[in-house]
Amino acid sequence: MTAHRAPERAARATRPQAAAKPVRWAADTVATMREGARLRLDYSTQSLWRADRMIEELRREQTPYAAVESVLRGFGAYAGEVIVRRTEGGAEWLESGGGHWVRTADGRLWDPVDEARRCFAGHGSLRLLCRDATAI
């Protein structure tokens, strides 16, 4: 989990434009997990523990990455949206270089989609990313 400084180009993005895709991916993930896996995701920081467990389960089952790539993107977007909603002082989605980042009020950039991929590889945690991003 690494925070980055926002490049000038990314700083000009606005929430409505930059947030459209990840907000949709997050909402799709919430609906899919509720209907398909009976997993309740409510945009709370505690729900990220359930997301981490689901990703861990996919890894243990040795699911091919290509089969879960969009699922991981959705879980990452969900974690990013939790950060945006739960960060005191505000946070916002940015789009830069083809990726979607969350910028917290202190100027740090977080890549929750990449963190979901790292989680699938056994090296990350969406819950810990959120903890670090929302810490004051």
C-alpha positions as CSV (number, residue, x, y, z in Angstrom):
1,M,0.0,0.0,0.0
2,T,1.8,3.0,-1.3
3,A,0.5,6.6,-1.3
4,H,1.6,8.8,-4.2
5,R,1.7,12.5,-4.7
6,A,-0.9,13.8,-7.2
7,P,0.6,14.9,-10.6
8,E,-0.6,18.3,-11.8
9,R,-2.5,16.8,-14.7
10,A,-4.5,14.5,-12.4
11,A,-5.4,17.4,-10.1
12,R,-7.5,19.0,-12.7
13,A,-10.0,16.1,-13.0
14,T,-13.5,16.6,-11.5
15,R,-15.4,14.1,-9.4
16,P,-18.4,13.7,-11.8
17,Q,-16.2,12.8,-14.8
18,A,-13.4,10.9,-13.0
19,A,-15.8,9.1,-10.7
20,A,-18.3,7.8,-13.2
21,K,-16.6,4.5,-14.0
22,P,-15.4,3.5,-10.6
23,V,-18.7,4.4,-8.9
24,R,-20.5,2.2,-11.4
25,W,-18.0,-0.6,-11.0
26,A,-18.5,-0.4,-7.2
27,A,-22.3,-0.4,-7.5
28,D,-22.2,-3.4,-9.9
29,T,-20.0,-5.3,-7.4
30,V,-22.3,-4.6,-4.5
31,A,-25.3,-5.9,-6.5
32,T,-23.4,-8.9,-7.9
33,M,-22.1,-9.9,-4.5
34,R,-25.5,-9.5,-2.9
35,E,-27.3,-11.5,-5.5
36,G,-24.7,-14.1,-6.4
37,A,-22.6,-14.7,-3.3
38,R,-25.0,-13.5,-0.6
39,L,-22.3,-11.1,0.5
40,R,-23.4,-7.8,2.0
41,L,-21.3,-4.8,1.0
42,D,-22.6,-1.6,2.6
43,Y,-19.7,0.8,1.9
44,S,-18.6,0.5,5.5
45,T,-14.9,0.1,6.4
46,Q,-15.9,-3.2,8.1
47,S,-17.3,-4.5,4.8
48,L,-13.8,-4.4,3.3
49,W,-12.8,-7.4,5.5
50,R,-15.5,-9.4,3.7
51,A,-14.1,-8.2,0.3
52,D,-10.6,-9.2,1.3
53,R,-11.9,-12.7,2.3
54,M,-13.7,-13.1,-1.0
55,I,-10.6,-12.2,-2.9
56,E,-8.6,-14.6,-0.7
57,E,-11.1,-17.3,-1.5
58,L,-10.7,-16.8,-5.2
59,R,-6.9,-17.0,-4.8
60,R,-7.1,-20.2,-2.8
61,E,-9.3,-21.8,-5.4
62,Q,-6.5,-20.9,-7.9
63,T,-9.0,-19.0,-10.1
64,P,-7.1,-17.8,-13.2
65,Y,-6.4,-14.0,-13.2
66,A,-8.1,-13.5,-16.5
67,A,-11.4,-14.9,-15.1
68,V,-11.4,-12.5,-12.1
69,E,-9.8,-9.4,-13.6
70,S,-13.1,-7.5,-13.8
71,V,-14.2,-8.8,-10.3
72,L,-10.9,-7.4,-8.9
73,R,-11.5,-4.1,-10.6
74,G,-15.0,-4.0,-9.0
75,F,-13.6,-4.8,-5.5
76,G,-10.9,-2.2,-6.0
77,A,-13.5,0.4,-7.1
78,Y,-15.7,-0.5,-4.1
79,A,-12.7,0.0,-1.7
80,G,-12.0,3.3,-3.4
81,E,-15.6,4.4,-3.0
82,V,-15.5,3.4,0.7
83,I,-12.4,5.7,1.1
84,V,-14.2,8.5,-0.7
85,R,-17.2,8.2,1.5
86,R,-15.4,7.7,4.8
87,T,-12.5,10.0,4.7
88,E,-12.7,13.0,7.0
89,G,-11.8,16.1,5.1
90,G,-12.8,14.6,1.9
91,A,-11.4,12.4,-0.9
92,E,-12.1,12.2,-4.6
93,W,-11.7,10.0,-7.6
94,L,-9.2,11.1,-10.2
95,E,-8.5,9.6,-13.6
96,S,-4.9,9.7,-14.9
97,G,-2.9,7.7,-17.3
98,G,-5.8,5.3,-17.9
99,G,-6.1,4.5,-14.2
100,H,-8.4,5.5,-11.5
101,W,-7.0,6.9,-8.3
102,V,-8.4,8.3,-5.0
103,R,-6.9,11.5,-3.8
104,T,-7.3,12.2,-0.1
105,A,-7.4,15.7,1.4
106,D,-3.7,15.5,2.3
107,G,-2.8,15.2,-1.4
108,R,-1.9,11.5,-1.3
109,L,-3.0,9.3,-4.2
110,W,-4.3,5.7,-3.6
111,D,-4.8,3.0,-6.2
112,P,-7.5,0.7,-4.8
113,V,-7.9,-1.2,-8.1
114,D,-4.2,-2.2,-8.0
115,E,-4.5,-3.0,-4.3
116,A,-7.3,-5.5,-5.2
117,R,-4.9,-7.1,-7.7
118,R,-2.2,-7.2,-5.0
119,C,-4.7,-8.8,-2.6
120,F,-5.4,-11.5,-5.2
121,A,-1.6,-12.1,-5.5
122,G,-1.4,-12.4,-1.7
123,H,0.4,-9.1,-1.1
124,G,-2.3,-6.6,-0.3
125,S,-5.4,-5.8,1.7
126,L,-8.3,-3.5,0.8
127,R,-9.1,-3.1,4.5
128,L,-5.6,-2.0,5.4
129,L,-5.5,0.3,2.4
130,C,-8.7,2.0,3.6
131,R,-7.3,2.2,7.2
132,D,-4.2,3.9,5.9
133,A,-6.0,6.2,3.5
134,T,-8.6,7.4,6.0
135,A,-6.1,7.8,8.9
136,I,-5.7,11.4,9.9
